[in-house]
Amino acid sequence: MCFYAMTYYKLHYACVSCRVSFKQHAHPQRKHVCPNCSQPLMRAGHDFAPPPRRDVHAWSVVAAVLGEGLRYEGRSACGCGKEPKYRPRTRAELRVRRIVAARGRLPLSETMSRPDSLTPSTD
């Protein structure tokens, strides 16, 4: 029996414009809004590690990843399975993935989820 299967984890929600994140329970009927600006929060996933608030460049990468519909997920439902999936963390990594996506005519979300931007995905 897996220990993590008995616990319900909160999800990370982020407001990119205010550069803040919150952990809240996911409710389909409830709207998650930022307490600072009253804009809807973006669902970031279970494995989101927010950058420091003063790091504007890292938050711009987070905005690009969340804007493409990707989430910071990867672990199995019980929490003891595989490692979190790859997401770019720097603007240089994001820039390389945008170039590869444009040259290869691939969706940006697909190239963002690859650890190496030039190798095809095996998932």
Biopython code that builds the backbone (N, CA, C, O; Angstrom):
import numpy as np
from Bio.PDB.StructureBuilder import StructureBuilder

atoms = [
    (1, "MET", "N", (0.843, -1.184, 0.000)),
    (1, "MET", "CA", (0.000, 0.000, 0.000)),
    (1, "MET", "C", (0.888, 1.247, 0.000)),
    (1, "MET", "O", (1.815, 1.363, 0.802)),
    (2, "CYS", "N", (0.601, 2.138, -0.876)),
    (2, "CYS", "CA", (1.383, 3.356, -0.993)),
    (2, "CYS", "C", (0.942, 4.370, 0.064)),
    (2, "CYS", "O", (-0.252, 4.604, 0.247)),
    (3, "PHE", "N", (1.903, 4.962, 0.748)),
    (3, "PHE", "CA", (1.605, 5.946, 1.781)),
    (3, "PHE", "C", (0.958, 7.196, 1.192)),
    (3, "PHE", "O", (0.058, 7.775, 1.800)),
    (4, "TYR", "N", (1.418, 7.617, -0.001)),
    (4, "TYR", "CA", (0.929, 8.855, -0.594)),
    (4, "TYR", "C", (-0.470, 8.739, -1.175)),
    (4, "TYR", "O", (-1.097, 9.755, -1.475)),
    (5, "ALA", "N", (-0.970, 7.526, -1.339)),
    (5, "ALA", "CA", (-2.306, 7.348, -1.893)),
    (5, "ALA", "C", (-3.395, 7.760, -0.908)),
    (5, "ALA", "O", (-4.544, 7.954, -1.303)),
    (6, "MET", "N", (-3.051, 7.894, 0.348)),
    (6, "MET", "CA", (-4.035, 8.221, 1.371)),
    (6, "MET", "C", (-4.183, 9.725, 1.615)),
    (6, "MET", "O", (-4.972, 10.133, 2.468)),
    (7, "THR", "N", (-3.450, 10.540, 0.893)),
    (7, "THR", "CA", (-3.445, 11.984, 1.124)),
    (7, "THR", "C", (-3.948, 12.718, -0.107)),
    (7, "THR", "O", (-3.622, 12.348, -1.235)),
    (8, "TYR", "N", (-4.743, 13.759, 0.111)),
    (8, "TYR", "CA", (-5.210, 14.607, -0.976)),
    (8, "TYR", "C", (-4.360, 15.873, -0.972)),
    (8, "TYR", "O", (-4.375, 16.631, -0.003)),
    (9, "TYR", "N", (-3.629, 16.098, -2.041)),
    (9, "TYR", "CA", (-2.710, 17.225, -2.115)),
    (9, "TYR", "C", (-3.377, 18.440, -2.740)),
    (9, "TYR", "O", (-4.247, 18.319, -3.602)),
    (10, "LYS", "N", (-2.952, 19.611, -2.289)),
    (10, "LYS", "CA", (-3.432, 20.854, -2.873)),
    (10, "LYS", "C", (-2.677, 21.133, -4.166)),
    (10, "LYS", "O", (-1.553, 20.667, -4.355)),
    (11, "LEU", "N", (-3.301, 21.891, -5.043)),
    (11, "LEU", "CA", (-2.681, 22.305, -6.295)),
    (11, "LEU", "C", (-2.074, 23.690, -6.137)),
    (11, "LEU", "O", (-2.527, 24.495, -5.324)),
    (12, "HIS", "N", (-1.047, 23.950, -6.924)),
    (12, "HIS", "CA", (-0.459, 25.281, -6.974)),
    (12, "HIS", "C", (-1.218, 26.117, -7.998)),
    (12, "HIS", "O", (-1.492, 25.654, -9.105)),
    (13, "TYR", "N", (-1.551, 27.327, -7.631)),
    (13, "TYR", "CA", (-2.157, 28.304, -8.528)),
    (13, "TYR", "C", (-1.248, 29.525, -8.539)),
    (13, "TYR", "O", (-0.703, 29.907, -7.503)),
    (14, "ALA", "N", (-1.085, 30.135, -9.704)),
    (14, "ALA", "CA", (-0.153, 31.256, -9.823)),
    (14, "ALA", "C", (-0.814, 32.447, -10.501)),
    (14, "ALA", "O", (-1.637, 32.291, -11.403)),
    (15, "CYS", "N", (-0.443, 33.628, -10.054)),
    (15, "CYS", "CA", (-0.806, 34.876, -10.715)),
    (15, "CYS", "C", (0.489, 35.439, -11.279)),
    (15, "CYS", "O", (1.357, 35.898, -10.536)),
    (16, "VAL", "N", (0.609, 35.400, -12.593)),
    (16, "VAL", "CA", (1.857, 35.803, -13.244)),
    (16, "VAL", "C", (2.047, 37.315, -13.174)),
    (16, "VAL", "O", (3.177, 37.785, -13.039)),
    (17, "SER", "N", (0.975, 38.077, -13.262)),
    (17, "SER", "CA", (1.117, 39.533, -13.235)),
    (17, "SER", "C", (1.568, 40.036, -11.864)),
    (17, "SER", "O", (2.323, 41.005, -11.788)),
    (18, "CYS", "N", (1.118, 39.395, -10.774)),
    (18, "CYS", "CA", (1.552, 39.779, -9.429)),
    (18, "CYS", "C", (2.777, 39.001, -8.965)),
    (18, "CYS", "O", (3.388, 39.355, -7.956)),
    (19, "ARG", "N", (3.145, 37.939, -9.694)),
    (19, "ARG", "CA", (4.270, 37.069, -9.374)),
    (19, "ARG", "C", (4.123, 36.438, -7.989)),
    (19, "ARG", "O", (5.035, 36.487, -7.164)),
    (20, "VAL", "N", (2.952, 35.845, -7.758)),
    (20, "VAL", "CA", (2.693, 35.134, -6.509)),
    (20, "VAL", "C", (2.064, 33.779, -6.832)),
    (20, "VAL", "O", (1.496, 33.582, -7.906)),
    (21, "SER", "N", (2.175, 32.850, -5.882)),
    (21, "SER", "CA", (1.532, 31.553, -6.051)),
    (21, "SER", "C", (0.899, 31.135, -4.731)),
    (21, "SER", "O", (1.318, 31.553, -3.652)),
    (22, "PHE", "N", (-0.117, 30.301, -4.854)),
    (22, "PHE", "CA", (-0.866, 29.821, -3.700)),
    (22, "PHE", "C", (-1.141, 28.344, -3.870)),
    (22, "PHE", "O", (-1.241, 27.853, -4.994)),
    (23, "LYS", "N", (-1.265, 27.631, -2.761)),
    (23, "LYS", "CA", (-1.687, 26.245, -2.794)),
    (23, "LYS", "C", (-3.124, 26.205, -2.285)),
    (23, "LYS", "O", (-3.419, 26.631, -1.168)),
    (24, "GLN", "N", (-4.010, 25.683, -3.131)),
    (24, "GLN", "CA", (-5.423, 25.621, -2.782)),
    (24, "GLN", "C", (-5.996, 24.291, -3.247)),
    (24, "GLN", "O", (-5.457, 23.650, -4.149)),
    (25, "HIS", "N", (-7.089, 23.887, -2.624)),
    (25, "HIS", "CA", (-7.782, 22.691, -3.078)),
    (25, "HIS", "C", (-8.474, 22.979, -4.400)),
    (25, "HIS", "O", (-8.997, 24.073, -4.611)),
    (26, "ALA", "N", (-8.474, 22.010, -5.272)),
    (26, "ALA", "CA", (-9.107, 22.167, -6.582)),
    (26, "ALA", "C", (-10.598, 21.877, -6.456)),
    (26, "ALA", "O", (-10.993, 20.767, -6.101)),
    (27, "HIS", "N", (-11.415, 22.871, -6.746)),
    (27, "HIS", "CA", (-12.870, 22.724, -6.770)),
    (27, "HIS", "C", (-13.366, 23.162, -8.135)),
    (27, "HIS", "O", (-13.086, 24.284, -8.557)),
    (28, "PRO", "N", (-14.099, 22.299, -8.839)),
    (28, "PRO", "CA", (-14.549, 22.672, -10.186)),
    (28, "PRO", "C", (-15.517, 23.858, -10.191)),
    (28, "PRO", "O", (-15.533, 24.628, -11.151)),
    (29, "GLN", "N", (-16.316, 24.017, -9.148)),
    (29, "GLN", "CA", (-17.293, 25.098, -9.121)),
    (29, "GLN", "C", (-16.705, 26.408, -8.610)),
    (29, "GLN", "O", (-17.290, 27.468, -8.833)),
    (30, "ARG", "N", (-15.569, 26.359, -7.936)),
    (30, "ARG", "CA", (-14.998, 27.550, -7.317)),
    (30, "ARG", "C", (-14.043, 28.253, -8.275)),
    (30, "ARG", "O", (-13.224, 27.606, -8.928)),
    (31, "LYS", "N", (-14.147, 29.565, -8.356)),
    (31, "LYS", "CA", (-13.208, 30.376, -9.134)),
    (31, "LYS", "C", (-12.052, 30.764, -8.227)),
    (31, "LYS", "O", (-12.261, 31.312, -7.145)),
    (32, "HIS", "N", (-10.843, 30.483, -8.664)),
    (32, "HIS", "CA", (-9.656, 30.857, -7.907)),
    (32, "HIS", "C", (-9.171, 32.201, -8.437)),
    (32, "HIS", "O", (-8.744, 32.305, -9.586)),
    (33, "VAL", "N", (-9.239, 33.231, -7.595)),
    (33, "VAL", "CA", (-8.833, 34.575, -8.006)),
    (33, "VAL", "C", (-7.693, 35.055, -7.124)),
    (33, "VAL", "O", (-7.563, 34.656, -5.967)),
    (34, "CYS", "N", (-6.880, 35.914, -7.695)),
    (34, "CYS", "CA", (-5.749, 36.496, -6.978)),
    (34, "CYS", "C", (-6.272, 37.509, -5.952)),
    (34, "CYS", "O", (-7.091, 38.360, -6.301)),
    (35, "PRO", "N", (-5.822, 37.439, -4.709)),
    (35, "PRO", "CA", (-6.277, 38.420, -3.719)),
    (35, "PRO", "C", (-5.706, 39.812, -3.949)),
    (35, "PRO", "O", (-6.226, 40.787, -3.406)),
    (36, "ASN", "N", (-4.642, 39.924, -4.747)),
    (36, "ASN", "CA", (-4.026, 41.227, -5.007)),
    (36, "ASN", "C", (-4.715, 41.977, -6.132)),
    (36, "ASN", "O", (-5.039, 43.155, -5.985)),
    (37, "CYS", "N", (-4.946, 41.297, -7.271)),
    (37, "CYS", "CA", (-5.462, 41.990, -8.455)),
    (37, "CYS", "C", (-6.839, 41.499, -8.906)),
    (37, "CYS", "O", (-7.393, 42.044, -9.860)),
    (38, "SER", "N", (-7.395, 40.501, -8.257)),
    (38, "SER", "CA", (-8.720, 39.935, -8.546)),
    (38, "SER", "C", (-8.825, 39.304, -9.933)),
    (38, "SER", "O", (-9.930, 39.120, -10.444)),
    (39, "GLN", "N", (-7.692, 38.972, -10.547)),
    (39, "GLN", "CA", (-7.679, 38.256, -11.818)),
    (39, "GLN", "C", (-7.703, 36.750, -11.536)),
    (39, "GLN", "O", (-7.284, 36.317, -10.462)),
    (40, "PRO", "N", (-8.190, 35.950, -12.491)),
    (40, "PRO", "CA", (-8.195, 34.499, -12.258)),
    (40, "PRO", "C", (-6.766, 33.949, -12.145)),
    (40, "PRO", "O", (-5.867, 34.354, -12.882)),
    (41, "LEU", "N", (-6.584, 33.024, -11.211)),
    (41, "LEU", "CA", (-5.294, 32.371, -11.046)),
    (41, "LEU", "C", (-5.139, 31.269, -12.082)),
    (41, "LEU", "O", (-6.123, 30.646, -12.481)),
    (42, "MET", "N", (-3.909, 31.027, -12.520)),
    (42, "MET", "CA", (-3.625, 29.968, -13.475)),
    (42, "MET", "C", (-3.256, 28.708, -12.699)),
    (42, "MET", "O", (-2.488, 28.763, -11.738)),
    (43, "ARG", "N", (-3.804, 27.584, -13.120)),
    (43, "ARG", "CA", (-3.516, 26.318, -12.464)),
    (43, "ARG", "C", (-2.115, 25.864, -12.878)),
    (43, "ARG", "O", (-1.871, 25.596, -14.054)),
    (44, "ALA", "N", (-1.198, 25.777, -11.915)),
    (44, "ALA", "CA", (0.195, 25.475, -12.223)),
    (44, "ALA", "C", (0.541, 24.008, -12.013)),
    (44, "ALA", "O", (1.551, 23.553, -12.551)),
    (45, "GLY", "N", (-0.232, 23.259, -11.270)),
    (45, "GLY", "CA", (0.031, 21.839, -11.082)),
    (45, "GLY", "C", (0.599, 21.517, -9.707)),
    (45, "GLY", "O", (0.828, 22.407, -8.888)),
    (46, "HIS", "N", (0.820, 20.230, -9.471)),
    (46, "HIS", "CA", (1.292, 19.767, -8.170)),
    (46, "HIS", "C", (2.775, 20.026, -7.932)),
    (46, "HIS", "O", (3.182, 20.259, -6.794)),
    (47, "ASP", "N", (3.587, 19.990, -8.981)),
    (47, "ASP", "CA", (5.039, 20.055, -8.840)),
    (47, "ASP", "C", (5.619, 21.428, -9.152)),
    (47, "ASP", "O", (6.797, 21.521, -9.497)),
    (48, "PHE", "N", (4.844, 22.479, -9.045)),
    (48, "PHE", "CA", (5.302, 23.831, -9.367)),
    (48, "PHE", "C", (6.166, 24.363, -8.230)),
    (48, "PHE", "O", (5.774, 24.321, -7.064)),
    (49, "ALA", "N", (7.339, 24.860, -8.583)),
    (49, "ALA", "CA", (8.228, 25.516, -7.623)),
    (49, "ALA", "C", (8.350, 26.971, -8.063)),
    (49, "ALA", "O", (9.096, 27.271, -8.995)),
    (50, "PRO", "N", (7.631, 27.876, -7.408)),
    (50, "PRO", "CA", (7.637, 29.263, -7.877)),
    (50, "PRO", "C", (8.998, 29.927, -7.694)),
    (50, "PRO", "O", (9.668, 29.718, -6.683)),
    (51, "PRO", "N", (9.403, 30.728, -8.681)),
    (51, "PRO", "CA", (10.653, 31.480, -8.513)),
    (51, "PRO", "C", (10.439, 32.631, -7.530)),
    (51, "PRO", "O", (9.297, 32.964, -7.216)),
    (52, "PRO", "N", (11.508, 33.236, -7.044)),
    (52, "PRO", "CA", (11.347, 34.387, -6.162)),
    (52, "PRO", "C", (10.589, 35.514, -6.865)),
    (52, "PRO", "O", (10.668, 35.661, -8.085)),
    (53, "ARG", "N", (9.872, 36.288, -6.098)),
    (53, "ARG", "CA", (9.033, 37.344, -6.654)),
    (53, "ARG", "C", (9.844, 38.393, -7.411)),
    (53, "ARG", "O", (9.352, 38.970, -8.381)),
    (54, "ARG", "N", (11.042, 38.640, -6.992)),
    (54, "ARG", "CA", (11.881, 39.665, -7.633)),
    (54, "ARG", "C", (12.495, 39.192, -8.947)),
    (54, "ARG", "O", (13.036, 40.005, -9.697)),
    (55, "ASP", "N", (12.421, 37.883, -9.242)),
    (55, "ASP", "CA", (13.021, 37.328, -10.453)),
    (55, "ASP", "C", (12.025, 37.435, -11.617)),
    (55, "ASP", "O", (11.288, 36.493, -11.907)),
    (56, "VAL", "N", (12.020, 38.581, -12.264)),
    (56, "VAL", "CA", (11.069, 38.868, -13.344)),
    (56, "VAL", "C", (11.299, 37.960, -14.543)),
    (56, "VAL", "O", (10.339, 37.549, -15.195)),
    (57, "HIS", "N", (12.550, 37.640, -14.844)),
    (57, "HIS", "CA", (12.874, 36.796, -15.998)),
    (57, "HIS", "C", (12.333, 35.378, -15.816)),
    (57, "HIS", "O", (11.793, 34.796, -16.756)),
    (58, "ALA", "N", (12.474, 34.826, -14.621)),
    (58, "ALA", "CA", (11.957, 33.479, -14.369)),
    (58, "ALA", "C", (10.436, 33.460, -14.436)),
    (58, "ALA", "O", (9.853, 32.492, -14.925)),
    (59, "TRP", "N", (9.787, 34.516, -13.952)),
    (59, "TRP", "CA", (8.326, 34.569, -14.026)),
    (59, "TRP", "C", (7.846, 34.721, -15.469)),
    (59, "TRP", "O", (6.743, 34.283, -15.795)),
    (60, "SER", "N", (8.656, 35.335, -16.342)),
    (60, "SER", "CA", (8.266, 35.412, -17.749)),
    (60, "SER", "C", (8.307, 34.031, -18.396)),
    (60, "SER", "O", (7.500, 33.741, -19.279)),
    (61, "VAL", "N", (9.231, 33.181, -17.970)),
    (61, "VAL", "CA", (9.278, 31.804, -18.463)),
    (61, "VAL", "C", (8.073, 31.020, -17.944)),
    (61, "VAL", "O", (7.467, 30.248, -18.687)),
    (62, "VAL", "N", (7.727, 31.215, -16.675)),
    (62, "VAL", "CA", (6.550, 30.559, -16.105)),
    (62, "VAL", "C", (5.295, 30.988, -16.862)),
    (62, "VAL", "O", (4.423, 30.162, -17.135)),
    (63, "ALA", "N", (5.201, 32.266, -17.201)),
    (63, "ALA", "CA", (4.037, 32.752, -17.958)),
    (63, "ALA", "C", (3.957, 32.099, -19.326)),
    (63, "ALA", "O", (2.865, 31.772, -19.790)),
    (64, "ALA", "N", (5.098, 31.902, -19.981)),
    (64, "ALA", "CA", (5.105, 31.256, -21.299)),
    (64, "ALA", "C", (4.695, 29.792, -21.198)),
    (64, "ALA", "O", (3.937, 29.299, -22.034)),
    (65, "VAL", "N", (5.189, 29.098, -20.183)),
    (65, "VAL", "CA", (4.852, 27.675, -20.006)),
    (65, "VAL", "C", (3.364, 27.519, -19.701)),
    (65, "VAL", "O", (2.686, 26.701, -20.323)),
    (66, "LEU", "N", (2.859, 28.289, -18.757)),
    (66, "LEU", "CA", (1.443, 28.190, -18.409)),
    (66, "LEU", "C", (0.553, 28.691, -19.539)),
    (66, "LEU", "O", (-0.560, 28.195, -19.716)),
    (67, "GLY", "N", (1.030, 29.665, -20.301)),
    (67, "GLY", "CA", (0.266, 30.185, -21.436)),
    (67, "GLY", "C", (0.099, 29.163, -22.553)),
    (67, "GLY", "O", (-0.871, 29.224, -23.308)),
    (68, "GLU", "N", (1.030, 28.230, -22.664)),
    (68, "GLU", "CA", (0.933, 27.163, -23.669)),
    (68, "GLU", "C", (0.059, 26.010, -23.200)),
    (68, "GLU", "O", (-0.118, 25.033, -23.928)),
    (69, "GLY", "N", (-0.485, 26.109, -22.004)),
    (69, "GLY", "CA", (-1.356, 25.060, -21.500)),
    (69, "GLY", "C", (-0.630, 23.946, -20.777)),
    (69, "GLY", "O", (-1.253, 22.950, -20.410)),
    (70, "LEU", "N", (0.673, 24.084, -20.560)),
    (70, "LEU", "CA", (1.429, 23.076, -19.827)),
    (70, "LEU", "C", (1.316, 23.332, -18.332)),
    (70, "LEU", "O", (1.136, 24.467, -17.892)),
    (71, "ARG", "N", (1.423, 22.271, -17.572)),
    (71, "ARG", "CA", (1.398, 22.367, -16.122)),
    (71, "ARG", "C", (2.659, 21.719, -15.576)),
    (71, "ARG", "O", (3.304, 20.923, -16.259)),
    (72, "TYR", "N", (2.995, 22.054, -14.376)),
    (72, "TYR", "CA", (4.149, 21.464, -13.718)),
    (72, "TYR", "C", (3.684, 20.203, -12.991)),
    (72, "TYR", "O", (3.514, 20.194, -11.772)),
    (73, "GLU", "N", (3.485, 19.147, -13.764)),
    (73, "GLU", "CA", (3.035, 17.853, -13.261)),
    (73, "GLU", "C", (4.046, 16.805, -13.645)),
    (73, "GLU", "O", (5.067, 17.121, -14.256)),
    (74, "GLY", "N", (3.786, 15.583, -13.305)),
    (74, "GLY", "CA", (4.642, 14.515, -13.743)),
    (74, "GLY", "C", (4.587, 13.303, -12.856)),
    (74, "GLY", "O", (4.776, 12.187, -13.341)),
    (75, "ARG", "N", (4.343, 13.467, -11.619)),
    (75, "ARG", "CA", (4.292, 12.318, -10.723)),
    (75, "ARG", "C", (2.985, 11.556, -10.929)),
    (75, "ARG", "O", (1.992, 12.105, -11.406)),
    (76, "SER", "N", (3.015, 10.305, -10.565)),
    (76, "SER", "CA", (1.803, 9.497, -10.679)),
    (76, "SER", "C", (0.789, 9.951, -9.630)),
    (76, "SER", "O", (1.093, 10.789, -8.781)),
    (77, "ALA", "N", (-0.390, 9.402, -9.697)),
    (77, "ALA", "CA", (-1.461, 9.843, -8.800)),
    (77, "ALA", "C", (-1.115, 9.630, -7.331)),
    (77, "ALA", "O", (-1.555, 10.399, -6.476)),
    (78, "CYS", "N", (-0.340, 8.607, -7.030)),
    (78, "CYS", "CA", (-0.006, 8.337, -5.630)),
    (78, "CYS", "C", (1.223, 9.124, -5.174)),
    (78, "CYS", "O", (1.481, 9.199, -3.973)),
    (79, "GLY", "N", (1.979, 9.707, -6.088)),
    (79, "GLY", "CA", (3.110, 10.538, -5.715)),
    (79, "GLY", "C", (4.437, 9.826, -5.611)),
    (79, "GLY", "O", (5.447, 10.459, -5.304)),
    (80, "CYS", "N", (4.468, 8.535, -5.854)),
    (80, "CYS", "CA", (5.731, 7.811, -5.701)),
    (80, "CYS", "C", (6.222, 7.240, -7.032)),
    (80, "CYS", "O", (7.108, 6.385, -7.040)),
    (81, "GLY", "N", (5.681, 7.682, -8.125)),
    (81, "GLY", "CA", (6.056, 7.146, -9.425)),
    (81, "GLY", "C", (7.218, 7.886, -10.034)),
    (81, "GLY", "O", (8.249, 8.085, -9.392)),
    (82, "LYS", "N", (7.050, 8.293, -11.274)),
    (82, "LYS", "CA", (8.134, 8.907, -12.030)),
    (82, "LYS", "C", (8.435, 10.325, -11.560)),
    (82, "LYS", "O", (7.681, 10.918, -10.788)),
    (83, "GLU", "N", (9.540, 10.845, -12.040)),
    (83, "GLU", "CA", (9.967, 12.198, -11.689)),
    (83, "GLU", "C", (9.119, 13.232, -12.441)),
    (83, "GLU", "O", (8.488, 12.898, -13.444)),
    (84, "PRO", "N", (9.101, 14.484, -11.965)),
    (84, "PRO", "CA", (8.352, 15.524, -12.683)),
    (84, "PRO", "C", (8.860, 15.709, -14.107)),
    (84, "PRO", "O", (10.043, 15.510, -14.382)),
    (85, "LYS", "N", (7.971, 16.086, -14.999)),
    (85, "LYS", "CA", (8.330, 16.297, -16.397)),
    (85, "LYS", "C", (9.163, 17.565, -16.549)),
    (85, "LYS", "O", (9.124, 18.456, -15.701)),
    (86, "TYR", "N", (9.902, 17.627, -17.626)),
    (86, "TYR", "CA", (10.776, 18.765, -17.887)),
    (86, "TYR", "C", (9.964, 19.998, -18.292)),
    (86, "TYR", "O", (9.001, 19.892, -19.051)),
    (87, "ARG", "N", (10.353, 21.142, -17.790)),
    (87, "ARG", "CA", (9.853, 22.442, -18.207)),
    (87, "ARG", "C", (11.037, 23.392, -18.239)),
    (87, "ARG", "O", (11.908, 23.300, -17.375)),
    (88, "PRO", "N", (11.102, 24.318, -19.219)),
    (88, "PRO", "CA", (12.217, 25.274, -19.245)),
    (88, "PRO", "C", (12.199, 26.173, -18.020)),
    (88, "PRO", "O", (11.134, 26.553, -17.533)),
    (89, "ARG", "N", (13.394, 26.512, -17.522)),
    (89, "ARG", "CA", (13.487, 27.350, -16.328)),
    (89, "ARG", "C", (14.137, 28.696, -16.604)),
    (89, "ARG", "O", (14.001, 29.620, -15.803)),
    (90, "THR", "N", (14.845, 28.823, -17.732)),
    (90, "THR", "CA", (15.510, 30.090, -18.039)),
    (90, "THR", "C", (15.014, 30.612, -19.382)),
    (90, "THR", "O", (14.422, 29.881, -20.176)),
    (91, "ARG", "N", (15.270, 31.885, -19.611)),
    (91, "ARG", "CA", (14.853, 32.484, -20.880)),
    (91, "ARG", "C", (15.657, 31.932, -22.045)),
    (91, "ARG", "O", (15.153, 31.869, -23.167)),
    (92, "ALA", "N", (16.889, 31.536, -21.801)),
    (92, "ALA", "CA", (17.704, 30.947, -22.866)),
    (92, "ALA", "C", (17.119, 29.605, -23.313)),
    (92, "ALA", "O", (17.047, 29.332, -24.511)),
    (93, "GLU", "N", (16.704, 28.771, -22.363)),
    (93, "GLU", "CA", (16.074, 27.503, -22.703)),
    (93, "GLU", "C", (14.770, 27.730, -23.466)),
    (93, "GLU", "O", (14.469, 27.009, -24.418)),
    (94, "LEU", "N", (14.009, 28.717, -23.051)),
    (94, "LEU", "CA", (12.746, 29.040, -23.730)),
    (94, "LEU", "C", (13.012, 29.541, -25.149)),
    (94, "LEU", "O", (12.302, 29.162, -26.080)),
    (95, "ARG", "N", (14.019, 30.382, -25.318)),
    (95, "ARG", "CA", (14.361, 30.911, -26.639)),
    (95, "ARG", "C", (14.763, 29.789, -27.601)),
    (95, "ARG", "O", (14.351, 29.792, -28.761)),
    (96, "VAL", "N", (15.561, 28.832, -27.128)),
    (96, "VAL", "CA", (15.973, 27.704, -27.966)),
    (96, "VAL", "C", (14.766, 26.895, -28.391)),
    (96, "VAL", "O", (14.674, 26.486, -29.548)),
    (97, "ARG", "N", (13.848, 26.659, -27.484)),
    (97, "ARG", "CA", (12.658, 25.874, -27.818)),
    (97, "ARG", "C", (11.744, 26.610, -28.794)),
    (97, "ARG", "O", (11.108, 25.980, -29.638)),
    (98, "ARG", "N", (11.673, 27.921, -28.688)),
    (98, "ARG", "CA", (10.880, 28.686, -29.662)),
    (98, "ARG", "C", (11.498, 28.620, -31.054)),
    (98, "ARG", "O", (10.778, 28.513, -32.047)),
    (99, "ILE", "N", (12.824, 28.681, -31.135)),
    (99, "ILE", "CA", (13.507, 28.590, -32.427)),
    (99, "ILE", "C", (13.304, 27.215, -33.043)),
    (99, "ILE", "O", (13.005, 27.105, -34.232)),
    (100, "VAL", "N", (13.464, 26.167, -32.245)),
    (100, "VAL", "CA", (13.281, 24.804, -32.750)),
    (100, "VAL", "C", (11.847, 24.584, -33.200)),
    (100, "VAL", "O", (11.614, 23.940, -34.222)),
    (101, "ALA", "N", (10.885, 25.108, -32.455)),
    (101, "ALA", "CA", (9.478, 24.955, -32.834)),
    (101, "ALA", "C", (9.178, 25.677, -34.145)),
    (101, "ALA", "O", (8.431, 25.167, -34.980)),
    (102, "ALA", "N", (9.754, 26.852, -34.322)),
    (102, "ALA", "CA", (9.512, 27.602, -35.554)),
    (102, "ALA", "C", (10.177, 26.935, -36.754)),
    (102, "ALA", "O", (9.580, 26.855, -37.828)),
    (103, "ARG", "N", (11.395, 26.460, -36.580)),
    (103, "ARG", "CA", (12.104, 25.814, -37.690)),
    (103, "ARG", "C", (11.489, 24.472, -38.063)),
    (103, "ARG", "O", (11.393, 24.136, -39.243)),
    (104, "GLY", "N", (11.077, 23.713, -37.068)),
    (104, "GLY", "CA", (10.515, 22.391, -37.339)),
    (104, "GLY", "C", (9.017, 22.389, -37.528)),
    (104, "GLY", "O", (8.418, 21.334, -37.733)),
    (105, "ARG", "N", (8.399, 23.567, -37.461)),
    (105, "ARG", "CA", (6.948, 23.703, -37.572)),
    (105, "ARG", "C", (6.232, 22.768, -36.600)),
    (105, "ARG", "O", (5.284, 22.074, -36.967)),
    (106, "LEU", "N", (6.703, 22.764, -35.358)),
    (106, "LEU", "CA", (6.126, 21.952, -34.296)),
    (106, "LEU", "C", (5.377, 22.847, -33.327)),
    (106, "LEU", "O", (5.658, 24.042, -33.246)),
    (107, "PRO", "N", (4.431, 22.289, -32.593)),
    (107, "PRO", "CA", (3.775, 23.084, -31.553)),
    (107, "PRO", "C", (4.773, 23.454, -30.458)),
    (107, "PRO", "O", (5.607, 22.639, -30.065)),
    (108, "LEU", "N", (4.679, 24.673, -29.978)),
    (108, "LEU", "CA", (5.600, 25.139, -28.947)),
    (108, "LEU", "C", (5.455, 24.328, -27.667)),
    (108, "LEU", "O", (6.442, 24.091, -26.969)),
    (109, "SER", "N", (4.243, 23.901, -27.353)),
    (109, "SER", "CA", (4.043, 23.118, -26.136)),
    (109, "SER", "C", (4.778, 21.785, -26.205)),
    (109, "SER", "O", (5.230, 21.277, -25.179)),
    (110, "GLU", "N", (4.904, 21.212, -27.400)),
    (110, "GLU", "CA", (5.632, 19.950, -27.543)),
    (110, "GLU", "C", (7.122, 20.145, -27.337)),
    (110, "GLU", "O", (7.763, 19.336, -26.666)),
    (111, "THR", "N", (7.680, 21.193, -27.899)),
    (111, "THR", "CA", (9.116, 21.417, -27.741)),
    (111, "THR", "C", (9.462, 21.883, -26.329)),
    (111, "THR", "O", (10.581, 21.659, -25.868)),
    (112, "MET", "N", (8.527, 22.525, -25.637)),
    (112, "MET", "CA", (8.783, 22.938, -24.253)),
    (112, "MET", "C", (8.833, 21.753, -23.303)),
    (112, "MET", "O", (9.477, 21.834, -22.258)),
    (113, "SER", "N", (8.179, 20.672, -23.637)),
    (113, "SER", "CA", (8.124, 19.537, -22.725)),
    (113, "SER", "C", (9.269, 18.553, -22.930)),
    (113, "SER", "O", (9.322, 17.533, -22.244)),
    (114, "ARG", "N", (10.184, 18.829, -23.853)),
    (114, "ARG", "CA", (11.334, 17.957, -24.103)),
    (114, "ARG", "C", (12.544, 18.402, -23.301)),
    (114, "ARG", "O", (12.833, 19.598, -23.244)),
    (115, "PRO", "N", (13.260, 17.471, -22.680)),
    (115, "PRO", "CA", (14.503, 17.841, -21.996)),
    (115, "PRO", "C", (15.561, 18.348, -22.989)),
    (115, "PRO", "O", (16.294, 19.293, -22.697)),
    (116, "ASP", "N", (15.629, 17.711, -24.156)),
    (116, "ASP", "CA", (16.534, 18.152, -25.212)),
    (116, "ASP", "C", (15.668, 18.590, -26.378)),
    (116, "ASP", "O", (14.902, 17.792, -26.918)),
    (117, "SER", "N", (15.780, 19.830, -26.765)),
    (117, "SER", "CA", (14.855, 20.391, -27.766)),
    (117, "SER", "C", (15.006, 19.761, -29.143)),
    (117, "SER", "O", (14.076, 19.830, -29.947)),
    (118, "LEU", "N", (16.145, 19.150, -29.440)),
    (118, "LEU", "CA", (16.369, 18.622, -30.777)),
    (118, "LEU", "C", (15.973, 17.164, -30.950)),
    (118, "LEU", "O", (15.841, 16.700, -32.082)),
    (119, "THR", "N", (15.779, 16.431, -29.862)),
    (119, "THR", "CA", (15.385, 15.033, -29.979)),
    (119, "THR", "C", (13.878, 14.909, -29.901)),
    (119, "THR", "O", (13.246, 15.636, -29.134)),
    (120, "PRO", "N", (13.280, 14.008, -30.672)),
    (120, "PRO", "CA", (11.827, 13.844, -30.621)),
    (120, "PRO", "C", (11.381, 13.248, -29.288)),
    (120, "PRO", "O", (12.133, 12.541, -28.619)),
    (121, "SER", "N", (10.161, 13.548, -28.930)),
    (121, "SER", "CA", (9.597, 13.071, -27.689)),
    (121, "SER", "C", (9.280, 11.582, -27.776)),
    (121, "SER", "O", (8.857, 11.093, -28.824)),
    (122, "THR", "N", (9.485, 10.861, -26.674)),
    (122, "THR", "CA", (9.179, 9.431, -26.633)),
    (122, "THR", "C", (7.882, 9.145, -25.908)),
    (122, "THR", "O", (7.466, 7.988, -25.844)),
    (123, "ASP", "N", (7.225, 10.157, -25.360)),
    (123, "ASP", "CA", (5.967, 9.950, -24.612)),
    (123, "ASP", "C", (4.821, 9.641, -25.508)),
    (123, "ASP", "O", (3.703, 9.442, -25.033)),
]
sb = StructureBuilder()
sb.init_structure("model")
sb.init_model(0)
sb.init_chain("A")
sb.init_seg("    ")
for serial, (resi, resn, name, xyz) in enumerate(atoms, 1):
    if name == "N":
        sb.init_residue(resn, " ", resi, " ")
    sb.init_atom(name, np.array(xyz, "f"), 0.0, 1.0, " ", f" {name:<3s}", serial, name[0])
structure = sb.get_structure()
